[in-house]
């Protein structure tokens, strides 16, 4: 049997198994987990009672629509049609989001853990099957097989799940109130976070330089993943560990130490990992384009997992009923870190070569440059106008995405009157449409070129984000449905923006100096973009502070975040036209 068929059958079993997991009698297991967390759960707990709705679980009745999930799982495991391999899993994920129980009216009952684990297993199976459709189902003997593509994708899902959790919840976490006292004041937290983003940006070129030096010594870049894959998960856990019972100095110490470890780990993992697309492609442009597209797809999938799972997980793990508290954030961060630390080491095993050394022949074939100092390498990269055009466009898009990620919980709770769990209903359509549209990104890129594609997508997405500032009215059925539709309209543009990022950076580096400059170009790119992201967080924190303290700004400040996100995109386009080369070269840059 072909490997692709085996993978799909295993994924089908994972989907069905995850669906029926809550039916198991998990009393002993749940009791043990509760004891570890300092709580109590009866050993008589039965997942079947939870799944079917009973007297022990008021407020939830099983929906017949849920039974479509295992049927769709079996169907997609047996299909070989690329379109259906995307459409049917998206349909199943939508059913899961809409009809599976979430811990709102059911408070923090530990029985919800069965549903949480089951949904994660089914979700992973559906994503994996979608991935087999994305790769085309080919079983030809190429350097990068389908399992290797999947292992490579897992690293992006892992690291981006952590970063999206941090960006989405850090200001909401600081906004937690106890007797009128905020855990961390929004403006102060924003300044601290901005400072760490500047620090993060400074360390990026250092990581890039070290990565390139490591390659010049004859080692494979992938071996560097072992030195950093566990740092970011540890840092995220420490960042969300503080609560109101701690003294202010101790709480701030936990936060700052956690952010320090997180950003050091993020940088020294991401730079070598992202640079692997050229190492693993071995000069094959089609493989490099697929790997670049997978990095963008990984961001969307990680964001989707974060938005679907994190809000519900925070509510479920909180000690207070129907109200997130510091314990919920701490346990959710620990859960995300535990899963991500496993995913982040998998790209090491995606290499098409089994050796830990780069062969001499490979080194002879590469265009080499003389080792230069750290900052001279950055200056050289930032003098590259094609590269600067890319930074301008991606800087605007990254800032806008950061602002909207931060704004989503406030839009859901303040403008729409929902809960933090409703964030999934806002960003779920956006990311779901983006995943489907990743199929079209290679054709769009081939037709327009990555720079022109970025321009068109940035302008269109700025309009969508600006419309998010007008949410709160029932233009389509209800305010929440209206918001879901508006967010969903941004999916195609998000797919384009994220799908061409990695290839653009590597392409610019290869144009100037071959593989020996890939790391330093990634470092220079992140040096600028991360500082811009820090500015975006700082601006969002100022708006949140106005929302908290200034009368009359309650809703206006939240609406302004949508306008701010749109303005970031337009600013990126404007700076592109200011710094782009002359018109004779502009046509070439767009192809």
Buried (B, 14 or more C-beta within 10 A) or exposed (E): EEEBBEBBBBBBBBBBBBBBBBBBBBBEBBBEBBEEBEEEBEEEBBBEBBBBBBEEBEEBEBBEEBEBBBBBBBBBBEBEEBEBBBBBBBBBBBBBBEBBBBBBEBBBBBBBBBBBBBBBBBBBBBBBBBBBBBBEBEEEEBBBBBEBBBBBBBBBBBBBBBBBBBBBBBBBBBBBEEEEEBBBBBBBBBBBBBBBBBBBBBBBBBBBBBBBBBBBEEBBBBBBBEEBBBBBBBBBBBBBBBBBEBEEEEBBBBBBBBBBBBBBBBBBBBBBBBBBBBBBBBEBEEBBBBBBBBBBBBBBBBBBBBBBBBBBBBBBBBBEEEBBBBBBBBBBBBBBBEBBBEBBBBBBBBBBBEEEEBEEEBBEEBEEBEEBEBEEBBEBBBEBBBBBBBBBBBBBBBBBBBBBBBBBBBBBBBBBEBBBBBBBBBBBBBBBBBBBBBBBBBEBBEEBBBBBBBBBBBBBBBBBBBBBBBBBEEBEEEBBBBBBEBBBBBBBBBBBBBBBBBBBBBBBBBEBBBBBBBBBBBBBBBBBBBBBBBBBBBBBBBBBBBBBEEEEBEBEBBBBBBBBBBBBBBBBBEBBEEEBEEEEEBEEBBE
